[in-house]
Amino acid sequence: MSRDGAIAVIDSGVGGLTVAKEIMRQLPEERIIYVGDNARCPYGSKSPEEIRTYSFQMIDYVMTTPLKALVIACNTATAVVLEEAISYLPLPVIGVIEPGARAAVSVTKNGRVGVIGTETTIRTKAYERALLRAEPDLYVVGKACPAFVPLVESHQASSEEARQVVKESLASLQGENLDTLILGCTHYPLLAPVIQEVMGDGVRLINSAEETSRELSLQIVSTEAGKKLEQVQHLFVTSGETERFRLIAEEWLGSKVDVIHHTLEKSVQP
């Protein structure tokens, strides 16, 4: 771990920007290196072996730069590789599932919690295990929403098509009497206004970004508080189309960003 290193954030695409934005808010003095594997997104329908390979390609890429921590912002990758990455890397490694589960447990009033995510995230029951470890009496229901990530990646999160897809995808959750819904994919907060409209004001949406960033702040040695903020220059890397990534990133982060392209290659995996 490098005391003065950057914080790496890796994701299957643009979804991890929701986590990066919260890190920037909570830790404005820290430099972020963000890598999105947009060329191979979504990860949710891929095999665990593919997800592992792609995740470690991103990890090996960011490890060529001095780092103080790694955030696996992709829920699918967190479910598949978090424990291995923690044992492999000599620095703090933080996923998004445990922080999201803790946040849900802290806000639910009726003990009925829903989780929406990719097919792999829901199939692994990673959120369900994390939730029930924290509160064994919870009622938990999961729902895979594979159509959500392509909507976000194609910059259609605010479209009428997105509204219709979200309505159809969440129909089965309408009668579950949920008061809390975990957005179990970092892409999903970009659809939050539509999801909230469909689920109603009585359902609290949980975006794990805030809790993940809080955990990160507890695990790292922060850069000196006196550092001039204008010196912080974040790096954004995508394996896909840079212009589309830039448009979504600038819209979500509310600032100009520079994006570079990098083709992720075979990694030396543990």
C-alpha positions in Angstrom: 0.0 0.0 0.0 1.3 3.5 -0.9 0.5 6.2 1.6 0.4 8.8 -1.2 -1.1 6.4 -3.8 -4.4 6.7 -5.6 -7.7 4.9 -4.9 -8.5 2.5 -7.8 -12.2 1.9 -8.6 -13.0 -0.9 -11.1 -16.3 -1.7 -12.6 -17.8 -3.6 -15.6 -18.7 -0.2 -17.2 -20.0 3.2 -16.1 -22.0 2.0 -13.1 -19.0 2.4 -10.7 -19.1 6.1 -11.3 -21.9 6.2 -8.7 -19.3 4.9 -6.2 -16.5 7.2 -7.5 -18.8 10.2 -7.2 -19.4 9.4 -3.5 -15.7 8.9 -2.9 -15.0 12.3 -4.4 -17.6 13.8 -2.1 -16.4 12.2 1.1 -12.7 12.2 0.3 -12.1 15.2 -2.0 -8.3 15.2 -1.4 -7.9 11.6 -2.9 -7.0 10.8 -6.5 -9.1 8.2 -8.2 -8.1 5.9 -11.0 -11.3 4.5 -12.5 -11.4 1.6 -14.9 -14.6 0.5 -16.7 -14.6 -2.6 -18.8 -17.3 -1.2 -21.1 -16.2 -3.3 -24.1 -17.3 -6.5 -22.3 -20.2 -5.1 -20.2 -22.5 -6.5 -18.8 -20.8 -9.0 -16.5 -24.1 -10.3 -15.0 -24.8 -12.9 -17.6 -21.1 -14.1 -17.9 -19.7 -17.2 -16.2 -17.8 -16.9 -12.9 -14.6 -17.9 -14.8 -15.0 -15.0 -17.2 -15.8 -12.5 -14.5 -12.8 -13.6 -12.5 -10.5 -13.3 -15.6 -11.8 -9.8 -16.5 -11.7 -8.6 -13.0 -8.1 -9.6 -12.5 -7.2 -8.0 -15.8 -8.5 -4.7 -14.4 -6.7 -5.3 -11.1 -3.4 -6.0 -12.7 -3.8 -2.9 -14.8 -4.4 -0.5 -11.8 -1.7 -2.2 -9.8 1.0 -0.8 -12.1 0.3 2.5 -10.3 1.0 3.1 -6.6 -2.3 2.6 -4.8 -3.6 3.0 -1.3 -6.8 1.0 -1.8 -8.9 -0.9 -4.4 -12.7 -0.6 -4.6 -14.5 -3.3 -6.5 -17.5 -1.2 -7.5 -19.1 -3.9 -9.5 -21.5 -6.0 -7.4 -21.1 -9.0 -9.8 -17.3 -8.9 -9.5 -17.6 -8.4 -5.7 -19.7 -11.5 -5.4 -17.2 -13.6 -7.5 -13.7 -12.3 -6.7 -13.7 -10.1 -3.5 -12.3 -12.8 -1.1 -9.6 -13.8 -3.6 -8.6 -10.2 -4.3 -8.3 -9.5 -0.5 -5.9 -12.4 -0.1 -4.0 -11.5 -3.3 -3.4 -7.8 -2.8 -1.2 -6.1 -0.2 -3.6 -3.2 0.3 -7.2 -2.7 1.5 -9.8 -4.1 -0.9 -13.4 -3.1 -0.5 -16.5 -4.5 -2.2 -20.0 -3.0 -2.3 -22.1 -5.9 -1.1 -21.5 -5.8 2.7 -21.8 -2.0 2.9 -25.0 -2.1 1.0 -26.4 -4.8 3.2 -25.5 -2.9 6.4 -27.2 0.2 5.1 -30.4 -1.8 4.3 -30.6 -3.4 7.7 -30.2 0.0 9.3 -33.2 1.6 7.6 -35.8 -1.2 7.1 -38.8 -0.8 9.4 -40.8 -3.9 8.6 -37.9 -6.3 7.9 -38.9 -6.9 4.3 -36.0 -6.2 2.0 -35.7 -6.6 -1.8 -32.5 -6.9 -3.8 -32.3 -6.2 -7.5 -29.1 -7.0 -9.4 -27.5 -8.9 -12.3 -28.2 -12.6 -12.9 -24.9 -13.6 -11.3 -25.3 -11.4 -8.2 -28.8 -12.7 -7.5 -27.8 -16.3 -8.3 -24.9 -16.3 -5.8 -27.2 -15.0 -3.0 -24.3 -12.8 -1.8 -26.7 -10.1 -0.6 -29.0 -12.5 1.1 -26.2 -14.0 3.1 -24.8 -10.6 4.0 -28.3 -9.4 5.1 -29.1 -12.5 7.1 -25.7 -12.4 8.9 -26.6 -8.9 10.1 -30.3 -9.6 10.8 -31.4 -13.3 10.7 -35.1 -12.5 10.9 -35.3 -10.5 7.7 -37.5 -11.4 4.8 -35.3 -11.1 1.7 -36.4 -11.4 -2.0 -34.1 -11.1 -4.9 -34.8 -10.2 -8.5 -32.5 -10.3 -11.5 -32.9 -7.3 -13.9 -30.6 -8.1 -16.8 -32.1 -5.4 -19.0 -31.1 -2.5 -16.7 -27.3 -2.4 -17.4 -27.6 -2.1 -21.2 -30.0 0.8 -20.8 -27.4 2.7 -18.7 -24.5 1.8 -20.9 -26.3 3.0 -24.0 -27.1 6.3 -22.3 -30.9 5.6 -22.2 -31.5 5.8 -18.5 -33.9 8.7 -18.8 -35.8 7.3 -21.8 -39.4 6.1 -22.1 -38.0 2.7 -23.0 -36.2 2.7 -19.6 -39.4 3.5 -17.8 -41.3 0.6 -19.5 -38.4 -1.9 -18.9 -38.2 -1.0 -15.3 -42.0 -1.2 -14.8 -42.1 -4.7 -16.4 -39.0 -5.9 -14.6 -40.1 -4.9 -11.1 -43.8 -6.0 -11.5 -43.2 -9.2 -9.4 -41.9 -7.1 -6.5 -45.0 -5.0 -6.2 -46.9 -7.3 -4.0 -44.1 -8.2 -1.6 -44.8 -5.3 0.8 -41.1 -4.2 0.8 -40.1 -1.1 2.5 -36.4 -1.3 1.4 -34.9 -2.1 -2.0 -31.2 -2.5 -2.5 -29.9 -1.4 -5.9 -27.6 -4.3 -6.1 -25.7 -3.1 -9.2 -23.8 0.1 -9.4 -25.4 0.9 -12.7 -28.9 1.0 -11.1 -28.6 4.3 -9.2 -28.5 6.0 -12.6 -32.0 4.5 -13.0 -33.0 5.5 -9.5 -35.7 8.1 -10.4 -37.5 5.6 -12.6 -37.1 2.8 -10.1 -38.5 5.0 -7.3 -41.4 6.0 -9.4 -42.3 2.4 -10.1 -41.8 1.1 -6.5 -43.5 4.1 -4.9 -42.4 6.6 -2.2 -43.0 4.0 0.6 -39.9 2.0 -0.6 -36.5 3.2 0.5 -33.8 2.7 -2.2 -30.4 1.7 -1.0 -27.3 2.8 -3.0 -24.3 1.2 -1.4 -21.9 4.0 -2.6 -22.2 6.1 0.5 -21.6 3.2 2.9 -18.8 1.9 0.7 -17.0 5.2 0.7 -17.4 5.5 4.5 -15.8 2.1 4.9 -13.0 3.2 2.6 -12.3 6.3 4.6 -11.8 4.1 7.7 -9.3 1.8 6.0 -7.0 4.2 4.4 -4.4 6.7 5.5 -5.8 9.8 4.1 -3.8 12.3 2.0 -2.8 15.3 4.1 -5.7 17.6 4.6 -3.7 20.6 3.5 -3.3 19.4 0.0 -4.7 21.8 -2.6 -7.8 20.3 -4.1 -7.1 21.7 -7.5 -4.1 19.4 -7.7 -6.2 16.3 -7.7 -6.4 14.9 -11.2 -8.5 11.8 -11.6 -7.9 9.3 -14.4 -10.7 7.6 -16.2 -10.0 4.5 -18.4 -12.4 2.5 -20.5 -12.0 -0.6 -22.6 -14.9 0.6 -24.8 -15.9 3.7 -26.6 -14.4 6.8 -24.9 -16.9 9.4 -26.1 -20.0 7.6 -24.8 -18.2 7.0 -21.5 -17.2 10.7 -21.3 -20.8 11.8 -21.9 -22.2 9.6 -19.1 -19.4 10.4 -16.7 -19.7 14.2 -17.2 -23.4 14.1 -16.8 -23.2 12.0 -13.6 -20.2 13.7 -12.0 -21.1 17.2 -13.0 -17.7 18.1 -14.2 -15.4 17.7 -17.3 -13.4 14.5 -17.4 -10.6 13.1 -19.6 -11.1 9.5 -20.7 -8.5 7.2 -22.2 -8.9 3.9 -24.0 -7.1 0.8 -22.8 -7.6 -2.7 -24.2 -7.5 -5.0 -21.2 -5.3 -8.0 -21.8 -4.6 -11.4 -20.2 -3.6 -11.1 -16.6 -1.3 -13.0 -14.4 -3.9 -14.3 -12.0 -3.2 -15.7 -8.5 
